[in-house]
């Protein structure tokens, strides 16, 4: 299964909400013109490879999918939202450091697993 993929309005429920029952889905909402997005997205893509399927990365181009951004009340780019078991469980906006992202991801994975995520997450 592909761990990083683009999402559009038509497949959002299947590729984000439904998929979040199997693993946490990190929803990266950004735009091509957004400089912080051009920093954050490649870092998230690196981390999804490092974590080898412990979470999925769903990328949304807000310019092409304004309803998704509106549905999530996005006020700035990038906005990152985690879905677990069909529900939003956490979010942040703006570019962040790799250390912050690893802590954020570990917390999301742990919460999805009911507090039993492996301590040796990458």
FENJOMO-V619988 format. One record per residue. RES is the residue in three letters. SS is DSSP state (a for helix, b for strand, c for the rest). NEAR is the number of other C-alpha atoms within 8 Angstrom. Layout:
RES_SS_NEAR ; RES_SS_NEAR
This chain:
UNK_c_2 ; UNK_c_4 ; UNK_c_11 ; UNK_b_10 ; UNK_b_8 ; UNK_b_7 ; UNK_c_10 ; UNK_c_10 ; UNK_a_8 ; UNK_a_5 ; UNK_a_8 ; UNK_a_10 ; UNK_a_8 ; UNK_a_8 ; UNK_a_10 ; UNK_a_13 ; UNK_a_14 ; UNK_a_11 ; UNK_a_12 ; UNK_a_13 ; UNK_a_10 ; UNK_c_7 ; UNK_c_14 ; UNK_b_17 ; UNK_b_14 ; UNK_b_12 ; UNK_b_13 ; UNK_b_13 ; UNK_b_13 ; UNK_b_13 ; UNK_c_11 ; UNK_c_8 ; UNK_c_4 ; UNK_c_10 ; UNK_a_7 ; UNK_a_10 ; UNK_a_14 ; UNK_a_9 ; UNK_a_9 ; UNK_a_11 ; UNK_a_9 ; UNK_a_8 ; UNK_a_9 ; UNK_a_10 ; UNK_a_10 ; UNK_a_8 ; UNK_a_9 ; UNK_a_15 ; UNK_a_9 ; UNK_a_7 ; UNK_c_10 ; UNK_c_8 ; UNK_c_9 ; UNK_c_9 ; UNK_b_13 ; UNK_b_12 ; UNK_b_14 ; UNK_b_14 ; UNK_b_12 ; UNK_b_12 ; UNK_b_11 ; UNK_c_11 ; UNK_c_6 ; UNK_c_6 ; UNK_c_11 ; UNK_a_8 ; UNK_a_7 ; UNK_a_9 ; UNK_a_11 ; UNK_a_8 ; UNK_a_7 ; UNK_c_6 ; UNK_c_6 ; UNK_c_9 ; UNK_c_4 ; UNK_c_7 ; UNK_c_13 ; UNK_c_15 ; UNK_b_13 ; UNK_b_11 ; UNK_b_12 ; UNK_b_13 ; UNK_b_16 ; UNK_b_15 ; UNK_c_12 ; UNK_c_11 ; UNK_b_7 ; UNK_b_9 ; UNK_b_9 ; UNK_b_8 ; UNK_b_9 ; UNK_b_7 ; UNK_b_9 ; UNK_c_10 ; UNK_c_9 ; UNK_c_7 ; UNK_c_6 ; UNK_a_7 ; UNK_a_6 ; UNK_a_8 ; UNK_a_10 ; UNK_a_10 ; UNK_a_8 ; UNK_a_8 ; UNK_a_8 ; UNK_a_10 ; UNK_a_8 ; UNK_a_13 ; UNK_a_13 ; UNK_a_12 ; UNK_a_10 ; UNK_a_11 ; UNK_c_8 ; UNK_c_7 ; UNK_c_7 ; UNK_c_7 ; UNK_c_11 ; UNK_c_6 ; UNK_c_4 ; UNK_c_4 ; UNK_c_7 ; UNK_c_5
